[in-house]
Amino acid sequence: MNFDDNPQEAAFRAEVRAWIQANAPHELRDELELAGFGQPPLRSGDVIAAARAWQKKKFDAGWACLHWPKEYGGRGATPIERVIWQQEEGVYAKLSGTFIIGQGMIGPTLMAYAQEQHKRRYLPPLASGEEIWCQLFSEPVAGSDLAGLRTRAEKVGDEWVLNGQKIWTSGAQNSQYGMIITRTDPNVAKHDGLTMFFLDMKSPGVEVRPIRQINGQSHFNEVWFTDVRVPDHQRLGEVGMGWRVSLTTLMNERLSIGAGMPTGFPELLDFCCEFDTGDGLAIDDPAVRSKLATWAVRTSGLKYTAYRSISALSKGQEPGPENSIGKLVAGSTMQEIATFALDLQGQAGVLMDPAQASAMARFQAMLMRSPATRIEGGTDEILRNIIAERVLGLPADMRADRGIPFNRIPTRTG
């Protein structure tokens, strides 16, 4: 693969660069550059308002969701043009985190399964940032076994009545709409009795409860559903085919998260070049350089693996199970790097105040947030199984509940 721009790509890059230079919120640049993973992108002002303003400006100029069809709010751009945009947007992309679930995961699912009237109604406001979406998948009882979910949807006339609970729902407190997978038939095998819908998060019976995290933020939520009514026309895919619909979402989720997840390596390299351990700069220590070399190679592998996925997309292929690799490796690498950076700081590594801690507590925040990266979008164990079975072709794990109706699967022992 040739990574140099051809003449058309070079012209596109120049156009992107000129527009960003003329329109980006430069007054926010310093704050955005200082924000690390696990920290708010802005410490002053309304983050959601700033994110929406930048997204709307991109949308109005035709730079939002570049790869989406024009009729749905995109530009109809090629995957390579999308990469060029991401490279040039740089630090301002930190404002896009609010929309990654809706635009990166739910948008492609709506395009594949929603009615045309709904695509034209909901996709443009999603692309513009006017409406935020959340993904209602995980449940307390199911754990990492998504197909073990228990939220029920029962047909009543032309509507479905939903009851149950979801958990770890990112951004639910800021979302206008959500996509939810439910159990509509408990009498068949667990993967076969699921159905997908989308719903208004302000519907009667929806209750969002933010979860306070160890880092003091509340990015995740519990969401309760009590007799929530959803019209049948808001069903995505056929009744009982929700698992197939969810795979579209999950493959795009792992592409979005894996391709965009930071590892912390550039920040660690800069830190080691500046941090005095008492015996000289950290970078002068051969053991530190050895660690850095390992992570440099791994980070490079992640980048080019992501490019392979982009190349496949450019040929019209759908995101596949190989995208689990990026998410699996990036999540564990981030945790390793954060831990190593705090070890270098010694006792000062316990400081959490950005005004007192080294590197403005960037690695402390990264370590506090990194365990979630190894759970969200599929746990490490789930991703290893996917890679083993669907990428490497190894024998599948034994599953005692295979083919058993969901309502006959034992839920307790003894």
N, C-alpha and C positions, 0 to 999 in steps of 0.2 A: 504494500500500500504506500502510495506517495503522499506525504503529508504537506507538501508545498502547495500553495494556492495556484490553481490554474488562472488564466486571465479573467474569466468570469467571476471566479471566487474572490480574486484580488479586488475587482471592482465592487463586488458586494461588500467586502470587508471595509473598503474605504467609505462606502455609503453609510454603513452601520456606525463606523467610528465617528464620522462627521455628525450624524444625528445625535448620538449619545453625548458628544462634546457640547452640542448646542442645547440639549434638552434635559440632561440628567440633573438630579437634585444635588448639585455640587456642595451645597451648604451642609449636607449630611455625610459627606465623604469621610471626614476625619472620624466621626463616631462609628461609621460602618467598618472602617479599617481596623479600629481598635476592638471591635466586638469579636469574640471567639465563639466556637461551637459550644452550645449550652448557655450562652449569655444572650440577653435581648439584643437585637441588632441596633436598637437605639435606647439610650438611657434618658433622653429628654423627649417630651412631646408624645403624641399618640402614634404608636407603631402601626396600628391597623390603618389609621387615616393616611399616614405617609406611604404605606404599601399600596393602598388603593389609588392614591394620587399618581404614583409612578406607573402602576399597572394601567390606569385609564389613559395616561398620556401615551404609553406604548400602543395601546389598543387603537386610539384615535388616529395614530400615524401608521398603523398597519404592522406593528412590531410585536404584537402579543400572540402567543401560541403559534409561532411561525409555521409549523408543519400542519396545522389544522386546515381543512378546506376553507376557502374564502367565505362560503355561505354560512359557516358556523362561527365566524369571527377570526379566522386565521389568515394566513398569507399564501397558503399552498406552497410553502418553501420546501426545498429539499432537506434531507437530514444533515447534509454537510453545511448548508446555510444556517441551519439551527445551531450547529456546533460553533460556527463562526460568531453568531450572535452571542452565545453563552461566553465565549472567550473575550469578546469585546465589552460585554456588559460588566464583567468583572465584579467589583465590590458591590455594585448596586443590585446584583442578583440576590444579595442577602435580604432585600425587601420582598422577594418573591416567595419566601418560605410559607407565608400565610396561604398561598394558593396552590402549593405543590400537590396536595391530595386531590383537589378538584380538577386541576388542569392536567396533572400527570397520570392520575389513576381513574378518576370517575369520568372525565371527559371521553377517553377512548371507549369506555364501557357504554356510555350513552350513545356514542356514534354507532356502536355495533348492535345495540339491542333496543334503543328507545324508538318510539314512534316518531315519524318525521316532524310532526307538529311540535313535539317536545324537544327535538334536537334544535329546531329553529328558535324555540322560546328560551331554552335554558342554556345552550352552549355560548352564545354571544355574551350574556351577562357574566358567565363564568370566566370567559376569556378576558373580559374587561376589568374583572375584580369587583364589579358591583355586587355580585352574589358569591358567598363563600359556601363551600360544601364540605361535609365530613363523611367518613366511611365507617358505618356501623357494623362491624364484623365480630370482634372478640367478645367473649362472654366469660364470667367468673368460673362457671362449672366446666366449660369446655377446655380452658387452658390453651395450649398450643394446637389442640385438635379442633380446628374450626368446624369441621363437619359434625362435631358433637354438640352444636349449639341447641338451645332449648327455647329461644324466643319463638312464640307461636303466631301464625297468621291463619285466621279462619274466615272462609268466604261467607258473606252475608249479603245476598242480593248482588248488586254491582260494586260492592265494597269488600275490603278485607279488614278484619279487626285484629290488631296486633297487641300482644301482651308479652312482657319479658324484660330483660335487662341486658345492656351492653356495657362494656368497660374498656378503659384505655383508649377512648375515642378522642383522637387529637383534634383540637380546635372546635369541639362541639359547641362551646359557649359563644363562639363568634359566627356560627354557621346559620345560614338561612335554610339550607336544604341538606338532606343526608341520603345516602344510599344504604339500604339495609337488607341483609340476608336473613331469612326466617325459615322456620320449619312449618310446612303446610301438610305433610303427611307422615305421621310417626309410625305407620304400619309397613314401611318399606325400609330398605337399607339406608343408613344415615346419609350417604352422599346423594341418594335418589329422591329424598323427600323435601328438598329445599327450593325456595322460590325467592327471587330478588325483586325489590321494589325501590322506588325513591319517594321521599315524603318531605313535607314542609316541617321544619323543626319547631315551628310555632303552633303546630296542631294541638288541639286539646288532648291531654293525657301524656304529652312528652315532658319529661322533667330531666334537666341537665344538672349534674352535681360535680363541680370541679374537684379534682384530686390534688391536694397539696403535696408537692414532691420534695425530696430531700434538699434540692437546690433552692427551695423557696418559691419556685414557679408553679403554675397550675396549667400546664399545657394539655394534660390528659383529663378525661372526664368519665364519670359513670353516667349512663343515660337510661332512664326508666320509661317503659311504655305501658300505659294502662288504658285499655279499650281505645286505642288509637285507630281511627278510621282512615283507610287509604283507598282511593278509587282504583278499580281494576285496570284502568288505562295507564296507571303509573307502575304497572308491573313491567319488569325488564326481562324479556325472554319468556319461554313457556313455563307453565306451572310444573314444578318438579325438576326444572332444569337449572335451578339456581347455582348449583356447583359449577356447571359449565360456564355460566356467566361470571362467577367469581374468579375463575381462572384467568379470564381476560383482565380483570382488575388486578389480580395478584402478580401476573407477569409484568404488567406495566408498573406496578408498585415497586417491584424489585429492580426494574430498569431505572425508574426515577430515583429511588433511594440509593441503589448501588452505584449508579453513574455519577450522582451528585454528592455522595457522602464524603465529607472531608476526612482525612486520616490524621491531620495534625502535624504531618511531617515538615512542611515548609516552616511552620511556626517553631517546631523543635529545632530545626537547623539554625534558624536565626537566633533562637535563645542560646544555643550552645556556642555560637560565635561571640556572644556578648556576656555570658554568665561567668563570673569569677568564682571558682570553687574554693578558693583559698590557696590552691596550689597552681594557679594559672587558669586560663580559660578552659571551659569544658571541652571545647573542640580540640584542644591540644592533647587530650587524654586518648591513647590508642584504643582503650576499651570503649570509650564513647564513640570514636570514629567507626569502630567495628559495628556497633549497634546502628549508627546512622546509615552505614552502607547497606545493612540488611533491609532497613525500612525504605531506603531510596530505591532499591531493586524492586521491593514489593509494591511500592507506590507506582513505579513505572509500569509494572505488570498490570496493575489495576487500570491505569490510563489506557493502555493499548488493548486490553480486553474490552473496555468500554467502546473503543473505536471499532472493534470487530462487530459489536452489536449494532453500532451506528451504520456500519457498512451493510449489514444484513437488512436493516430497515430501509436503506436506500434501494435495495433490490425488491422491496415490497413484502418482505417477510415480517411476521408478527414477532414480538418479543418472546423469547423462549426461556427454558429453564436454566440455560447457561448464565442468565443474569443474576441468578442466586449467588454466583461466585463473587461478584463484586461486593454485594452487600455483606456476605459472610466474612470476607477478608478485611474489608474496610472497617467493619465494626470492631473486630478483635484488635486490629492494628491501632485504632484510635485509643482503645483502652490501654494497650501496652505502652504507647507513646506517652499518654498522660501520666501513667504510673511512673515511668522512667523519669519524666521531667520533675515530678514531685520528689522522687528519690534524690535527684541532683540538688534540690533545694534544701534537703535535710529537714530540720525542725521547722524552718520557715514555710515548708510546704503545707502546713496546716492552716495558714492564713487564707481567709476567703475574701477579705476586703480588697477590691481592686486598687484602692489607694495605698495599700500597705504591701501587698504580695508582689512577688516578682512577676514580670510579664502581665501585670494587671489581672492576676488570678485567672488567666486564660486556661491554664492546664488544670487548675482546681475545678473550674466549671466544666471542662471537657470530661474529667473523670467522673463527676457527679452525673452527667448526662449519658455517658457512654454505655452503661448497662442497658438503658432503654433501647439503644440502637441495636443491641443483640437480641432483642425481643420483638420490637415492632417490625412489621413486614415479614414475619416468620422467624422463629427462634433459630439459633445456630443448629440445633439438632434437626429441626425440620428441613433446613436448607441443605444440610449434609445428606439427608436421605434423598432429597430431590436431585442433588448432583450425582449421588451414587446410582440411583435408579434410572433417571431420565437423561443424564448426560453421559455417564460412564457405562450404563447398561448392566449394572450389577444386579444380582438377585434381590427382589423386594423383601423387606422385613416381613416376618410373620405377623399377621394381624388377627387376633382372636375374634374380632367383631365383624370380619368380612362377610357380607351377604346376610347378616342377621338383621331383622327388622329393628328399627331404632328403639321402639318401646319394649323390646325384649332383651336389650343389652343390659347386663347387670350394672347397677350403679353403686353397689357397696359390697364388701366382702363379709364373710361370716354370717 
